[in-house]
Amino acid sequence: MNLRCQTLDCVHNDKEKCFAQVIEVIGKHAETTASTTCNSYVEAGNSQNYEFANEFMATDKSPSDAQNIKCAAEKCLFNDHQACTATDVAIDNVNARCETFRQ
């Protein structure tokens, strides 16, 4: 599984790799990519989030992978009982949408 996150202003993102413990894609009734969102996204725009990110990254965690993705998009063909089965997953840089969504 190849996971690529282009949401560079997320506290979990380090050089397009996601370091969130669990990635949660929401959009239960989504029919298009625009209706999905990475719910794990936390904007790195304030000092509290920066402190969280620095503390999190200092714990020497591994980047996220397929087993870290929980998906609520029921109509996505890659959703298998809320687990993502896509071989490549991309989160875009606009609103943290799941670009891998397919109906």
C-alpha positions, 0 to 999 in steps of 0.5 A: 500500500502506498499512502501519499498525503499532500495536505502539507499543513496537517500536523501529522504530515512530514514530507507527504508521509502521514504519522497519524496513528489512525487515518479516518476518512469520512463521507458516509454517503459520498458519491464523489471525492469532493464529499470525502474528508480525512477526519484525522487532519489537524491544521498546523496553524496555531501554536497548540497544534505545533506543540502537539505535532512536535511532541508526536513526531518526537516519539519516533513513530512509523509512517501510517499505512493501509492498516491505519485507514478506517473509511466510512465512505460506504459507496467506495469500491475500496471500502471493505467493512470500513477498511481501505483495500486500495493499493495506492491512497492519496489525500489531496491538498484541498480540504484533505479529500480522499482522491482514491475514492471510486464508486 
